[in-house]
Amino acid sequence: LGAVPDFILFRNRDVADSWAVYHSANTAAPATDYLILDTDAATADDAAWWNDTAPTSSVFTVTTAHNVNADAETYIAYLWTEVQGYSKFGSYTGNSSADGPFIYTGFKPAFLMWKKTNDADDWGIHDNKRGETTNGNPIDKYLRPNENAAEGDDGDSVDFLSNGFKWRLSSGLRNNSNDTYIYMAFAEQPFVTSGGVPCTAR
């Protein structure tokens, strides 16, 4: 990446382990904690996953947890880093209000995935291709990547705005008072190329 990763997904390719998740805003010390993508479990603290060692721009560290490092088994890892105007990884605190928190990303999101970290609840995904997007905001329909259920609809849920997103309902899944959530967002039309590969006209 040439930069410190903000989000990492790990998967054992040899056995049916769960997906392991590292997120840079998970807690105040994210290298000590982990999440699981295919369950609703809250953040857990265990040095057996990342060895309590933060990733750098050149390496990440795993230790003895079977989900990330079993002897003679094969793994794949997908890594993302924050790029201005293109991707954003962070956290927010819910307020249990239909006038929910606004989260600044610096771009209009096309894809948003989030997860409550301090308590058990589903992962969620909103995007600009499902629901009432042809009529503009709010966006209603969503997916839960930790389940095999069809898309859900809790009513008007979120506005995708030019510089971020704003929750429009009180929801334990998205916006419960004093609960902490992590998110990853990707832009509809990236407009800043910092951190990318420069193009040369010919």
Secondary structure per residue as TSV (DSSP state, phi and psi in degrees):
chain	resnum	aa	ss	phi	psi
A	1	L	-	360.0	-27.1
A	2	G	-	70.9	14.6
A	3	A	S	-155.9	162.2
A	4	V	-	-70.4	128.0
A	5	P	-	-69.5	144.0
A	6	D	S	-100.4	-22.7
A	7	F	E	-145.0	129.3
A	8	I	E	-133.9	132.2
A	9	L	E	-110.1	129.8
A	10	F	E	-117.4	142.3
A	11	R	E	-145.2	130.9
A	12	N	E	-76.8	123.6
A	13	R	S	-88.4	-8.9
A	14	D	S	-100.0	-29.0
A	15	V	S	-135.3	169.7
A	16	A	-	-86.8	57.0
A	17	D	-	-77.0	158.5
A	18	S	-	-73.9	159.5
A	19	W	-	-70.4	129.3
A	20	A	E	-96.5	141.6
A	21	V	E	-127.1	128.0
A	22	Y	E	-109.4	133.0
A	23	H	E	-136.1	130.2
A	24	S	T	-67.1	-17.2
A	25	A	T	-110.1	15.9
A	26	N	S	-58.7	-49.7
A	27	T	S	-144.5	-175.5
A	28	A	S	-66.2	-22.9
A	29	A	S	-129.7	74.0
A	30	P	G	-62.6	-23.9
A	31	A	G	-71.9	-9.9
A	32	T	G	-94.2	-5.0
A	33	D	E	-130.4	161.5
A	34	Y	E	-146.2	161.3
A	35	L	E	-127.1	163.9
A	36	I	E	-120.2	125.4
A	37	L	T	-70.1	-34.2
A	38	D	T	-99.8	22.6
A	39	T	S	-136.6	171.4
A	40	D	-	-97.2	13.1
A	41	A	-	-63.3	147.1
A	42	A	-	-71.5	170.5
A	43	T	-	-56.5	138.8
A	44	A	E	-123.4	149.0
A	45	D	E	-104.2	119.5
A	46	D	-	-162.5	117.9
A	47	A	H	-69.5	-11.3
A	48	A	H	-72.1	-6.5
A	49	W	H	-95.0	-63.6
A	50	W	H	-109.6	9.5
A	51	N	T	58.3	26.0
A	52	D	T	52.9	34.9
A	53	T	-	-123.3	119.6
A	54	A	-	-69.2	144.1
A	55	P	-	-67.3	158.5
A	56	T	-	-119.7	-174.5
A	57	S	S	-71.8	-8.8
A	58	S	S	-124.9	-20.8
A	59	V	-	-143.8	154.5
A	60	F	-	-124.8	158.2
A	61	T	-	-117.8	133.8
A	62	V	-	-125.8	163.9
A	63	T	-	-135.1	-118.6
A	64	T	S	-98.5	-7.2
A	65	A	-	-62.4	132.2
A	66	H	T	-59.4	-31.9
A	67	N	T	-64.0	-21.0
A	68	V	T	-124.9	-12.6
A	69	N	-	-167.4	80.5
A	70	A	-	-107.0	145.2
A	71	D	T	-57.2	126.3
A	72	A	T	68.4	13.5
A	73	E	-	-104.7	155.8
A	74	T	-	-104.7	137.3
A	75	Y	E	-127.3	156.6
A	76	I	E	-125.9	145.1
A	77	A	E	-132.0	134.7
A	78	Y	E	-112.5	128.5
A	79	L	E	-124.6	139.4
A	80	W	E	-129.0	146.5
A	81	T	-	-125.1	154.7
A	82	E	-	-70.9	131.4
A	83	V	-	-125.5	123.4
A	84	Q	T	-54.4	129.5
A	85	G	T	79.9	0.0
A	86	Y	T	-128.6	-44.9
A	87	S	E	-144.2	151.3
A	88	K	E	-146.0	137.2
A	89	F	E	-131.6	125.2
A	90	G	E	-164.7	-161.3
A	91	S	E	-143.3	162.5
A	92	Y	E	-151.7	166.4
A	93	T	E	-114.4	132.7
A	94	G	B	-74.2	162.0
A	95	N	-	-131.7	4.6
A	96	S	-	55.1	39.0
A	97	S	S	-129.4	147.8
A	98	A	S	-66.1	-20.8
A	99	D	S	-94.9	72.5
A	100	G	-	-75.9	178.0
A	101	P	-	-66.9	146.4
A	102	F	E	-96.3	132.1
A	103	I	E	-116.8	118.8
A	104	Y	E	-79.4	128.9
A	105	T	-	-117.5	-21.0
A	106	G	S	87.5	6.9
A	107	F	S	-160.3	165.7
A	108	K	-	-82.9	121.6
A	109	P	E	-70.7	147.9
A	110	A	E	-107.9	-25.9
A	111	F	E	-141.5	133.3
A	112	L	E	-138.2	123.7
A	113	M	E	-121.5	139.2
A	114	W	E	-143.9	166.3
A	115	K	E	-158.0	131.8
A	116	K	E	-68.3	135.2
A	117	T	S	-106.0	-26.8
A	118	N	S	-89.1	-3.8
A	119	D	S	-156.2	162.5
A	120	A	-	-69.8	130.2
A	121	D	-	-170.6	160.4
A	122	D	-	-66.4	155.0
A	123	W	E	-71.7	157.2
A	124	G	E	-140.7	151.7
A	125	I	E	-134.6	124.3
A	126	H	E	-111.3	147.8
A	127	D	E	-147.4	174.7
A	128	N	T	-95.1	18.2
A	129	K	T	-116.7	-2.9
A	130	R	S	-128.8	163.1
A	131	G	S	80.6	-145.3
A	132	E	S	-95.8	32.6
A	133	T	G	-65.0	-24.4
A	134	T	G	-68.2	-21.5
A	135	N	G	-101.7	8.4
A	136	G	-	83.6	-161.7
A	137	N	S	-75.7	161.8
A	138	P	S	-74.1	158.2
A	139	I	E	-90.7	139.9
A	140	D	E	-114.9	-50.3
A	141	K	E	-75.8	150.7
A	142	Y	E	-152.8	164.8
A	143	L	B	-117.4	156.9
A	144	R	-	-122.0	101.3
A	145	P	T	-67.1	-13.9
A	146	N	T	-88.6	1.6
A	147	E	S	-128.8	164.7
A	148	N	-	-102.3	20.1
A	149	A	-	-74.0	156.9
A	150	A	-	-65.7	168.9
A	151	E	-	-60.0	146.0
A	152	G	E	-100.3	167.7
A	153	D	E	-148.7	106.1
A	154	D	E	-101.7	18.3
A	155	G	E	87.0	-168.4
A	156	D	E	-58.6	115.0
A	157	S	E	-111.0	-48.3
A	158	V	E	-149.1	144.6
A	159	D	E	-100.2	129.1
A	160	F	E	-91.9	109.6
A	161	L	E	-104.5	172.7
A	162	S	T	-64.9	-22.5
A	163	N	T	-130.8	17.2
A	164	G	E	163.7	-157.6
A	165	F	E	-137.9	153.4
A	166	K	E	-135.8	127.3
A	167	W	E	-74.1	142.5
A	168	R	-	-122.7	20.3
A	169	L	S	-155.8	157.7
A	170	S	-	-86.5	119.2
A	171	S	B	-153.0	127.9
A	172	G	T	-60.2	-32.4
A	173	L	T	-66.5	-34.1
A	174	R	T	-120.5	-33.4
A	175	N	B	-154.2	63.6
A	176	N	-	-98.1	138.0
A	177	S	B	-53.7	127.2
A	178	N	T	67.4	4.3
A	179	D	-	-82.6	152.6
A	180	T	E	-107.5	138.1
A	181	Y	E	-130.7	143.4
A	182	I	E	-102.7	160.7
A	183	Y	E	-150.1	160.1
A	184	M	E	-133.2	135.6
A	185	A	E	-135.6	143.5
A	186	F	E	-125.7	147.0
A	187	A	E	-78.6	149.7
A	188	E	S	-69.9	-46.5
A	189	Q	S	-137.9	92.2
A	190	P	-	-55.8	131.9
A	191	F	-	-125.5	6.1
A	192	V	-	-128.0	132.6
A	193	T	-	-107.7	12.7
A	194	S	T	-60.3	135.5
A	195	G	T	89.8	-9.3
A	196	G	S	-93.2	-177.7
A	197	V	-	-89.0	124.3
A	198	P	-	-66.8	149.0
A	199	C	-	-102.0	148.7
A	200	T	-	-121.3	123.4
A	201	A	-	-76.5	144.2
A	202	R	-	-128.1	360.0
